[in-house]
Amino acid sequence: MEKRNIILSELMQFNGTENYYKHELFNIKYTDGIKYLAEVADCYWLIDLVASYQYEPKFKDERFMVYHLKVNKDLSATVKISDGDENILGMQDIEYTDFPLSEIKLWFVDGILILPSEY
């Protein structure tokens, strides 16, 4: 089974969380599922990306946001940030990524970054 399929299979196992992890530099927390993703996909940078947006005035008062990372065939990527109702709040292009999945959606709810299945 290739890495992508293993990660997808494992991510489906996360329902709720037992632990919350505090970001070292930013005032956000994240769950067991996010920690697992960051470790196996080597993407702590994605947590940093989400955390960095929380200090922009436009995002500061949003209680719910969806961060949708989509990797292109040329290994560039785009992160779209929405309010959950498809209203785009922001977007960031990434020149290169070795993120192993073609896409993923993460939710940022009341200061905590979670997998949708952990809600």
GROMACS elastic network, one bead per residue, 0.5 to 0.9 nm:
[ bonds ]
;  ai    aj funct       b0    kb
    1     4     6  0.82014   500
    1     5     6  0.63357   500
    1     6     6  0.65176   500
    2     5     6  0.55585   500
    2     6     6  0.63856   500
    2     7     6  0.88129   500
    3     6     6  0.51024   500
    3     7     6  0.61342   500
    3     8     6  0.86017   500
    3    40     6  0.89684   500
    3    41     6  0.89959   500
    3   100     6  0.73673   500
    3   101     6  0.89203   500
    4     7     6  0.52706   500
    4     8     6  0.62139   500
    4     9     6  0.85987   500
    4   100     6  0.58200   500
    4   101     6  0.58043   500
    4   102     6  0.87095   500
    5     8     6  0.50968   500
    5     9     6  0.60220   500
    5    10     6  0.85117   500
    5   101     6  0.87190   500
    6     9     6  0.51346   500
    6    10     6  0.61161   500
    6    11     6  0.85537   500
    7    10     6  0.51246   500
    7    11     6  0.60129   500
    7    12     6  0.86970   500
    7    37     6  0.76591   500
    7    40     6  0.74114   500
    7    41     6  0.79913   500
    7   100     6  0.86067   500
    7   101     6  0.82537   500
    8    11     6  0.51551   500
    8    12     6  0.64675   500
    8   101     6  0.81326   500
    9    12     6  0.54565   500
    9    13     6  0.71494   500
   10    13     6  0.53826   500
   10    14     6  0.74998   500
   10    36     6  0.88670   500
   11    14     6  0.57337   500
   11    33     6  0.67094   500
   11    34     6  0.89833   500
   11    36     6  0.81006   500
   11    37     6  0.75329   500
   11   115     6  0.81728   500
   11   117     6  0.84196   500
   12    15     6  0.77542   500
   12   117     6  0.71785   500
   13    33     6  0.86403   500
   13   117     6  0.83959   500
   14    17     6  0.72270   500
   14    32     6  0.77258   500
   14    33     6  0.57730   500
   14   115     6  0.77997   500
   14   117     6  0.62864   500
   14   118     6  0.60403   500
   15    33     6  0.83900   500
   15   115     6  0.85947   500
   15   116     6  0.87088   500
   15   117     6  0.53062   500
   15   119     6  0.73514   500
   16    31     6  0.83223   500
   16    32     6  0.84309   500
   16    33     6  0.84958   500
   16   114     6  0.88752   500
   16   115     6  0.88387   500
   16   117     6  0.70692   500
   16   119     6  0.61035   500
   17    20     6  0.74465   500
   17    31     6  0.59100   500
   17    32     6  0.56333   500
   17    33     6  0.72926   500
   17   114     6  0.88898   500
   17   118     6  0.64230   500
   17   119     6  0.88352   500
   18    31     6  0.77930   500
   18    32     6  0.69141   500
   19    30     6  0.83955   500
   19    31     6  0.60746   500
   19    32     6  0.59734   500
   20    29     6  0.60204   500
   20    30     6  0.54941   500
   20    32     6  0.68397   500
   20   112     6  0.82815   500
   21    28     6  0.84441   500
   21    29     6  0.52373   500
   21    30     6  0.51864   500
   21    31     6  0.62634   500
   21    32     6  0.78334   500
   21    35     6  0.79036   500
   22    25     6  0.86793   500
   22    26     6  0.81106   500
   22    27     6  0.72597   500
   22    28     6  0.60366   500
   22    30     6  0.65893   500
   23    26     6  0.55067   500
   23    27     6  0.64801   500
   23    28     6  0.57368   500
   23    29     6  0.58772   500
   23    30     6  0.75509   500
   23    47     6  0.82293   500
   23    48     6  0.82363   500
   23    51     6  0.80965   500
   24    27     6  0.80110   500
   24    28     6  0.88267   500
   25    28     6  0.87492   500
   25    48     6  0.87404   500
   25    51     6  0.87495   500
   26    29     6  0.86642   500
   26    48     6  0.81708   500
   26    51     6  0.60923   500
   26    52     6  0.73609   500
   26    54     6  0.85916   500
   26    55     6  0.88776   500
   27    51     6  0.76289   500
   27    54     6  0.86310   500
   27   111     6  0.78371   500
   28    51     6  0.65060   500
   28    54     6  0.84863   500
   28   111     6  0.53211   500
   28   112     6  0.59199   500
   28   113     6  0.75191   500
   29   111     6  0.64248   500
   29   113     6  0.62635   500
   29   114     6  0.89174   500
   30    33     6  0.81900   500
   30    34     6  0.61315   500
   30    35     6  0.70654   500
   30    47     6  0.82523   500
   30   108     6  0.88655   500
   30   111     6  0.84537   500
   30   112     6  0.52230   500
   30   114     6  0.60763   500
   31    34     6  0.52743   500
   31    35     6  0.62114   500
   31    36     6  0.86222   500
   31   112     6  0.74663   500
   31   113     6  0.66385   500
   31   114     6  0.56936   500
   31   115     6  0.79029   500
   31   118     6  0.81065   500
   32    35     6  0.50520   500
   32    36     6  0.61076   500
   32    37     6  0.86195   500
   32   114     6  0.83101   500
   32   118     6  0.89228   500
   33    36     6  0.50572   500
   33    37     6  0.61848   500
   33    38     6  0.86083   500
   33   114     6  0.69197   500
   33   115     6  0.62012   500
   33   117     6  0.88726   500
   33   118     6  0.74930   500
   34    37     6  0.50238   500
   34    38     6  0.60828   500
   34    39     6  0.85771   500
   34    47     6  0.81765   500
   34   106     6  0.84557   500
   34   113     6  0.71580   500
   34   114     6  0.60449   500
   34   115     6  0.64063   500
   35    38     6  0.51059   500
   35    39     6  0.61929   500
   35    40     6  0.87299   500
   35    44     6  0.82654   500
   36    39     6  0.51991   500
   36    40     6  0.61673   500
   36    41     6  0.82538   500
   37    40     6  0.54372   500
   37    41     6  0.56462   500
   37    42     6  0.75952   500
   37    43     6  0.72157   500
   37    44     6  0.84722   500
   38    41     6  0.54846   500
   38    42     6  0.52273   500
   38    45     6  0.81105   500
   38    46     6  0.77313   500
   38    47     6  0.77567   500
   39    42     6  0.51211   500
   39    43     6  0.68891   500
   39    44     6  0.73501   500
   40    43     6  0.79450   500
   41    44     6  0.84497   500
   41    98     6  0.84896   500
   41    99     6  0.61884   500
   41   100     6  0.63375   500
   41   101     6  0.83961   500
   42    45     6  0.80735   500
   42    98     6  0.86823   500
   42    99     6  0.75611   500
   43    46     6  0.54399   500
   43    47     6  0.74042   500
   43    98     6  0.88782   500
   43    99     6  0.69912   500
   44    47     6  0.52628   500
   44    48     6  0.64401   500
   44    49     6  0.87267   500
   45    49     6  0.60894   500
   45    50     6  0.87320   500
   46    50     6  0.63624   500
   46    51     6  0.85585   500
   46    69     6  0.89451   500
   47    50     6  0.52366   500
   47    51     6  0.60839   500
   47    52     6  0.85616   500
   47   113     6  0.78693   500
   48    52     6  0.59772   500
   48    53     6  0.87610   500
   49    52     6  0.52746   500
   49    53     6  0.66775   500
   50    53     6  0.55241   500
   50    54     6  0.69861   500
   50    67     6  0.75575   500
   50   108     6  0.81172   500
   50   113     6  0.80892   500
   51    54     6  0.54628   500
   51    55     6  0.77462   500
   51   113     6  0.87809   500
   52    55     6  0.61249   500
   52    56     6  0.78294   500
   53    56     6  0.55415   500
   53    57     6  0.88298   500
   53    58     6  0.87585   500
   53    59     6  0.66421   500
   53    60     6  0.81196   500
   54    57     6  0.78185   500
   54    58     6  0.85373   500
   54    59     6  0.56656   500
   54    60     6  0.53765   500
   54    61     6  0.87408   500
   54    62     6  0.88781   500
   54   111     6  0.85824   500
   55    58     6  0.85121   500
   55    59     6  0.71654   500
   55    60     6  0.60787   500
   56    59     6  0.55950   500
   56    60     6  0.60768   500
   57    60     6  0.50928   500
   57    61     6  0.75481   500
   58    61     6  0.73343   500
   58    62     6  0.80125   500
   58    89     6  0.78906   500
   59    62     6  0.54083   500
   59    63     6  0.87086   500
   59    65     6  0.86815   500
   59    89     6  0.77903   500
   59    90     6  0.89951   500
   60    63     6  0.82687   500
   62    65     6  0.68656   500
   62    83     6  0.76168   500
   62   109     6  0.86138   500
   62   110     6  0.81012   500
   63    83     6  0.86842   500
   63   108     6  0.76015   500
   63   109     6  0.56719   500
   63   111     6  0.74392   500
   64    82     6  0.86803   500
   64    83     6  0.61153   500
   64    84     6  0.70000   500
   64   107     6  0.71155   500
   64   108     6  0.56196   500
   64   110     6  0.65449   500
   64   111     6  0.86512   500
   65    81     6  0.66247   500
   65    82     6  0.55828   500
   65    84     6  0.58795   500
   65    89     6  0.86752   500
   65   106     6  0.83725   500
   65   107     6  0.57697   500
   65   108     6  0.50960   500
   65   109     6  0.66804   500
   66    80     6  0.78715   500
   66    81     6  0.55872   500
   66    82     6  0.52002   500
   66    83     6  0.61700   500
   66    84     6  0.56989   500
   66    86     6  0.89153   500
   66   105     6  0.65378   500
   66   106     6  0.57708   500
   66   108     6  0.63121   500
   66   109     6  0.88075   500
   67    79     6  0.64100   500
   67    80     6  0.58261   500
   67    82     6  0.67759   500
   67   104     6  0.81706   500
   67   105     6  0.55742   500
   67   106     6  0.51305   500
   67   107     6  0.62179   500
   67   108     6  0.75788   500
   68    78     6  0.79520   500
   68    79     6  0.53599   500
   68    80     6  0.51791   500
   68    81     6  0.64288   500
   68    82     6  0.81953   500
   68   103     6  0.71840   500
   68   104     6  0.58389   500
   68   106     6  0.64603   500
   68   107     6  0.87082   500
   69    77     6  0.68851   500
   69    78     6  0.57725   500
   69    80     6  0.66530   500
   69    81     6  0.89175   500
   69   102     6  0.82257   500
   69   103     6  0.53189   500
   69   104     6  0.53756   500
   69   105     6  0.63316   500
   69   106     6  0.83183   500
   70    76     6  0.87212   500
   70    77     6  0.55094   500
   70    78     6  0.54340   500
   70    79     6  0.64269   500
   70    80     6  0.83546   500
   70   101     6  0.84305   500
   70   102     6  0.59726   500
   70   104     6  0.67294   500
   70   105     6  0.87014   500
   71    74     6  0.81744   500
   71    75     6  0.59807   500
   71    76     6  0.60002   500
   71    78     6  0.66405   500
   71    79     6  0.88336   500
   71    94     6  0.89434   500
   71    96     6  0.89459   500
   71    97     6  0.76495   500
   71    98     6  0.88884   500
   71    99     6  0.75721   500
   71   100     6  0.88098   500
   71   101     6  0.74519   500
   71   102     6  0.50496   500
   71   103     6  0.58918   500
   72    75     6  0.52240   500
   72    76     6  0.54014   500
   72    77     6  0.54921   500
   72    78     6  0.79969   500
   72   102     6  0.73471   500
   72   103     6  0.89811   500
   73    76     6  0.73449   500
   73    77     6  0.88347   500
   73   102     6  0.86856   500
   74    77     6  0.85099   500
   74    96     6  0.80942   500
   75    94     6  0.88609   500
   75    95     6  0.77010   500
   75    96     6  0.54021   500
   75    97     6  0.56386   500
   75    98     6  0.68381   500
   75    99     6  0.83797   500
   76    93     6  0.75832   500
   76    94     6  0.56124   500
   76    97     6  0.60137   500
   76    98     6  0.88512   500
   77    92     6  0.84538   500
   77    93     6  0.59415   500
   77    95     6  0.66505   500
   77    96     6  0.67456   500
   77    97     6  0.68413   500
   78    91     6  0.70544   500
   78    92     6  0.57114   500
   78    94     6  0.58552   500
   78    95     6  0.87246   500
   79    90     6  0.83041   500
   79    91     6  0.55663   500
   79    92     6  0.51536   500
   79    93     6  0.64429   500
   79    94     6  0.77629   500
   80    88     6  0.69158   500
   80    89     6  0.78104   500
   80    90     6  0.60554   500
   80    92     6  0.66324   500
   80    93     6  0.88078   500
   81    84     6  0.86907   500
   81    86     6  0.88742   500
   81    87     6  0.84358   500
   81    88     6  0.58239   500
   81    89     6  0.54286   500
   81    90     6  0.50174   500
   81    91     6  0.59019   500
   81    92     6  0.84615   500
   82    85     6  0.70128   500
   82    86     6  0.56820   500
   82    87     6  0.52803   500
   82    89     6  0.50825   500
   82    90     6  0.69901   500
   82    91     6  0.88112   500
   83    86     6  0.64064   500
   83    87     6  0.56972   500
   83    88     6  0.68082   500
   83    89     6  0.67766   500
   84    87     6  0.70853   500
   84    88     6  0.87832   500
   84   107     6  0.86915   500
   85    88     6  0.85294   500
   86    89     6  0.89972   500
   88    91     6  0.76319   500
   94    97     6  0.70915   500
   97   100     6  0.86583   500
   98   101     6  0.88240   500
   99   102     6  0.77459   500
   99   103     6  0.87461   500
  100   103     6  0.87254   500
  101   104     6  0.70715   500
  105   115     6  0.73726   500
  105   116     6  0.74091   500
  106   113     6  0.69322   500
  106   114     6  0.59991   500
  106   115     6  0.52075   500
  106   116     6  0.63214   500
  107   112     6  0.81359   500
  107   113     6  0.57898   500
  107   114     6  0.52997   500
  107   115     6  0.61021   500
  107   116     6  0.60491   500
  107   119     6  0.86383   500
  108   111     6  0.63866   500
  108   112     6  0.55092   500
  108   114     6  0.62554   500
  108   115     6  0.87532   500
  109   112     6  0.52448   500
  109   113     6  0.64289   500
  109   114     6  0.74866   500
  109   119     6  0.88239   500
  110   113     6  0.85188   500
  114   117     6  0.80245   500
  114   118     6  0.61593   500
  114   119     6  0.71615   500
  115   118     6  0.53220   500
  115   119     6  0.72307   500
  116   119     6  0.56454   500
